[in-house]
Amino acid sequence: MSAEPSADIALIGLAVMGQNLILNMNDHGWVVCAYNRTVDKVDNFLANEAKGTQVVGARSLQEMVAKLKKPRRVMMLVKAGAAVDAFIDQLVPLLEAGDIIIDGGNSEYHDTQRRCEALEKKGLYFIGSGVSGGEEGARHGPSLMPGGHIQAWPHIKDIFQCLMLHSCVQVFHQWNEGELDSFLIEITANILKFNDEDGVALVEKIRDAAGQKGTGKWTAISALDYGTPVTLIAESVFARCLSSMKDERVEASVLLSGPASSSYTGDRTAFVECLRQALYASKIVSYAQGFMLLREAATQFGWQLNYGGIALMWRGGCIIRSQFLGKIKEAFTKQPSLSNLLLDSFFVDAVRGAQEGWRQVVAQSVLLGVPTPALSSALAFYDGYRTDKLPANLIQAQRDYFGAHTYELLASPGKFHHTNWTGTGGNVAASTYMA
């Protein structure tokens, strides 16, 4: 006679995030069934990290499902893409109507929508949940961002909510005590003061070629799809791509010249304060752009999003958690239809107070040949956003000149015109399109 199901939830994938998330659930009293495609990892996990806990293991998906209470809850922390679909295909025949599959692998949202639709036809619920916070977050309180079948939420709510937290090195420590207080500033301070065994800062020995998992790229692609200028994240993605061209950059550093002087000769203490202002203003722009994209996606898909609630969700465990996420919540509570965070009175004043230092940093960086893609991109966006008339009128004239794509007049928006600019062209206009 088979044993009575005892596990509250199963988790597939025993890499560092999966293991720590299991241990976090265990700390809160949930019985978790651990499974990994390489079953030796299950045995090693139970014998070491999970020793003495109530975590149970399974050596097959069939055994894992048999150990789950109904409705069965299965969470995957595997590589986004084909691996998720492969596990779903294996799980579907083993599950029953009303069971829940949770993808915690930071999948692209179109994949989540596709899986929701496919599994709904089979009577199963699907949740795609971003998991942020790294190893420490997974162990002590990640930021979880679930989306999918709302019918599944009552069955995972208690587990998810109990997991989340409620709650020059000296420069970064000081910054972390003020308005820049954030997880990334905190860990940067710790990284910069960490020395290798020979006493040399370890960060200086790390190869300067940044990797990425794809979430930034997907954000940039979505921004292009919806015509939303999320320039800072896109530029950050390109900066990572450029960093990966390490060998080419080493060759170019010998052949390509920069400014005659690459050393700053001004007041360094004052410049550090300018740098703090530049970082603060750029972070505000980054959040503003992110919420612009969320609002446009909500319009496209008919979503009802609680923007203030989203900000508070990021305030726990997530790697982007910052002190002023509470200010974002206040902004949307005060004005739910706010089109852009930069128009809220708090952020208007914050950027006004920071922009002089911000401009000094970007200008000096250009003069010294120091690349600052994110800070520069954020400032360019800010200046473009606050400008009532941009040179795009010339672009529209050029498009009409070479392709008869038409243009609108300031005096009659919504009405499209075509001009025979040379006197030798025709009067037939092409269909209008959005660039």
N, C-alpha and C positions, 0 to 999 in steps of 0.2 A: 504494500500500500504506500503510495507516494506521500511525502511529507506535506503538511499544510503550507501554502505560500506564506512567506514571512517578510519579504522585502517590500519596502514602500516605493522604491524607485530603482531602476537599473541605470548604470552609466557605462557606456562603451567608449573605450579609449583611455589607456592608462599612461599617457605621457604626463608631464609635470602638472599641467592644468587639470587634467582628469583626476589624478591622484589627490591633489589638494582640494578639489571640489568635493570629492567623496569624503575626505576626512572632515571637511567643514560641515557637511550634512550629518555625519556621524556625531560630531560635537553637539548638534542640536537635537539629537535623539532619533534621527531617521535611520532606518535600516536600509543600507544600499547594497545592491548586488553588482559586483565589479566584473566586467568582461573585457577582454582584449583579443584581437584576432590572433596574436602570438600568445598562446595560452600560458607559456612559461612566465610571462609578465604578471599574470593573475596570481600564480603561486608565489612569486617573489614579493609581490605587493602584500599579500596576506601574511607572509612570513616575516616581513620587515616593517614597512611604514604603517601597515594596518594591524600589526600584531597587538592583541589585547583589546581591539575594538569589536563592535558588533557587525562590521562589514562582512558580507558573505561573497563567495566567488562562484563563477560558473565557467565551465570549460567548453561550453557550446551555447549558441543562441537559444536552442531548444531548452536547455537546462536553465538558462537565465530567465526566459519567459515563464517557465514553470514555477519559479521561486517568487514571482511577483503577485501582489495583491491586486484585485480588480477595483477600478479600472487600471489597467497596467500602464505604468509611466516609464518610458524608455528614453534616456537622454544620450545623445551622441556628442563626443568631443573628438571628432576626426577631421581630417583635412577637408576644407570646403571643396565642393565640386563633385567629381565622379565617385569619390569614396562615400559621400553621404547617400547618393542615389543607390549605390551598391548595397549598403546596409539596409536602406529602406526596402529594396526589392527582396532581401532575405527575411526581413521582419514581417512584412505584410501577411504571408501565409500562416504565420505563427500567432497573430494577434486576432482580436475579436472586435466587433463594433463597439465604439466608445473608448477604445484604448488610445493612448496618446504617445506620439513620437515627438521628441524635442531635439532640434538641431542646435547645438551650442557652438558651432564651428565658425561663426561670423560669415555666413554665406551671403552671396549677393542677393538682394531682395527679390529680384525677378525669379530666382530659383525657389525662394520661399513661397512666392505666390503660386508658382507652377505646382509645387508639391502639395500645397494646401488644396488646390483644386482636384488634383489626382487622387489624393487620399480621402477627400470628402466623398467621392464616388464609391469608395470602399467602406464607408462608415467609420473611418478613422479620423482622429483629430491630429493636427500638426501645428507645432510652434517652432518658429525660427527665432532664436534668442542670441543676440550679441552677448559676449562675455568679456568684460574688460577689467583690468586691474593686475594682470600678470600673475606670477606665482604667488606673491604675497596676498594679492586681492582674492585669488581663488581660495586660499587657505583661511583667510580671516574676514573676508567680506568683499566680494566682487560687485561690480555694477552689472546687473542683468537687464537686458532690453528686449523683452519678449514681444512677439507679434505673430498673429495667425488666427486660428479658430478661437473665437471668444468663449465658446462652450467649454474649452479645455481649461480656461483660467481658474475656475473654482477648484479644480483638482490639482493644480500646481502652485496655487497662490501661497499656501502656508509654507511650502518648501522654499520657494523663491524668496519670500519676504524674510524668512529667518536667516537666510544666507547673507543678506546684504548688510553692510555696516550702517549703524545709526550714529551714527556718530561722525684763483682767488676765491675760496670756499666760504669765507666769512661774509662775502657779498651776498651769496645765495641764501645763507642763513638769515641775513637781515631782510632780504626781499621776501622770504617766506613768512616773516612776521608781520607783513603789511598787506596791501591790497593785491599783491602777487601771490599770496599764500595759495599753494597748490601742490599736488602730488609730484608733478614733474620738477618743480623748483626744489622740492624737498630731496628727491632722490639725486638730482644733479649735484647738490651740495655734498651729499654723501659720496658720490662717485669721484668728485674732484679731490676729495681729501684722502682717498684710498690709495695707498702706496703698495707697490709690488715688494717682493722679498728683498730686493736690492735698494729699497728706499725711493725708487723712481715712481712717479704717479702712473698707475696702471693704464689710465685712459690714454696716455701718450703712446702706449705700445700697441694699441688696438688699431687694426687696419681700417683706414677711413673709406670704407665701401659699405654703404648702408643697404640692408635688405628690406623687404616689405612683403606683407602677406596678401595684399590686394585690396584692403578696405579703402585706403586712400584713393587708389586708382578707380575703384567703383564709384566713389563719391564724385570724382572729377568727371567720369563718364556720364553719370546721372545729371550733373550740373550742365554739361553740354547738351544732353538730350532735352532738358527742360529750359534751356536758354537762361540759366541762372548763373551770374558771375561769381562762382565760388573760387576766386582767383588764388587765394592764399593756400588752400589745400592742394589745388592743382599744381601750383608752383613748388610746393613742398615735395610732391610726388616726382616732379621733374628733377628737383635737386637731388633726390635719392638716386634717380636714374643716372644723373651726371656723376655722382660719387662712385657708382659702380664701374665707371670707365677709368679705373685706377691706372692701368698701364698707359693708356693714351694721355692721361693727365700728367703723368710723370714725364713723358716725352715732350708734351707741349710746354711744360714748365721751363724747359731748357731753351725752346725755340721762340716762344711768344713773350714779348716784353710787356711790362705793366708800367705804372707811374714811376717817376724818378725816385720818389721817396715813399716807403711803405710803413713808416713809423709815425705815430701820433705824437705831436710835440706840445699839445695844449695841456690844460689842467685835467689830470686824469681822474681826480675825485669828482669833478663836475661832469666829466664825460660818463662816468659810471652811472650817475643819476640820470643823464640823458638816455643811456641805454635802458635803464629801468623803465623810463617813460615810454620808450619805443616798444619795448616788449609788452607793456601793459596795454597800450593803444592797439597794437597788432593783435593781441589776444581778443580784445573786444571785437575787432573787425572779423576775426575768424569765427567767433560765436555768431555774430550778426549774419555772416554769410551762410553758416550752417542752418540757422533758423529760416533764412530766405529759401533755401532748398527744401526744407521740410514743408514750408507753407505752399510752395509751388507744387510739390508732390501731392500734398493733401488736396489741392484744387483739382489736379489731374485725376486722382483716383477717388475723390469723394470721401476722403478720410476725415474723421472728426478728431483732431489732435488737441491734447491739453498741453500747450507749450510750456506753461509754468511747471506742470507736473513732470514734464520731460527733463527740464533743467534740474529739478530736485532729485530725479532718478540718477542723474550723473554725479550728484554731489557726494554720494557714497561710493565706495570701491573703485570707481572708474578712473583710468589713468588721466582723463581730462578734467577731473574734479578740481574746482577752483573756488576761492572764497566768494567771488562775485556771482556764482550761479544763483545764490539767493537773491541778488539784485535782478537777475533775469526773471526769476519767478515773480518778484514784485512788479516788474515792468508789465508782464502779461496779465497779472491779476488786475492791475490798474487799468490796462487798456487791452482787452483780449484781441482786438482787431489790429493791433500794432503791426504795421507793415515791415518795420525794420528796427532792430534794437538801437541803432544809432540815432533814432528819432526820439527815444525815451529821454526824459530830462536828466536822469542820473548819468546816462552814457554820453549825452551831449556835453555835460560838464566835465566828465572824466576825460574824454578825448581832447576837449579844449585845453584842459590843464596839462595834457601830456604831449601835445603835438609839436611844441617848440623843440623839445628834446628829441622827439621822434625824427623830425626833419634834420636836426643836427647829425644824428647817427647815420641816416641814409646818405646825406651829403658827404660826410667824412669818409664813409665806406667807399663811395664812388671815387673820391679823390685819392684814397689810399690803395685802391684796387682790391678791396676786401668784398667778396660776394656776400650779399645779404638778401637772398631771394625772397624770403618770407616777409621780412620787414619792409622791403621795397615794394613788393606786390601789394601788401596791405595798405601802404600809403598811397600808391597809385589808385587803388580802388576807392579809398576815402576821398581823394581829390576829385576823382571822376564822379562819385556819387553826389558830392556837394556842389557840382558845377551845373548850372541850369542850362547851359548851351555848350555842347561838345562839338568837335570837328567832324562828327559823323555826317553832318550835312554834305560835306565834300565827298565822303564815301558814297553817299546816295547819288550825288550828281555823277560821280565816276561810273557807278553801276548802270545808271541810266544811259550815260554816254556810250559805253562799250557794249552794253547788253540790253538796252531799252527796258530795264527792270522797273522803271517808274519811281516816283518819289511823292512825298506829301509836302504840302506847304504849311508853314506855321499858322497861317490864317485860316486854313481849312483842313485840319487833321481828319484822317479817314477817307479823304478823297485823293485818288492817285492820278498823277500827271506824267506825261512823257514829253520831252523836248527834242526837236531835231537840232542838236547842238551845232552841227557843221553846215547845215543847209543842204547837204547832199544825201542825208539819210532819209529813211521813210518815216511814216507816222504810226506804224504798227508797233505796239508795245508788247513785251513779253509778259507772262503771268507774274504777278508780284510774288515774292517769297521772302521769308525771314532768314537773314544771314546768321 
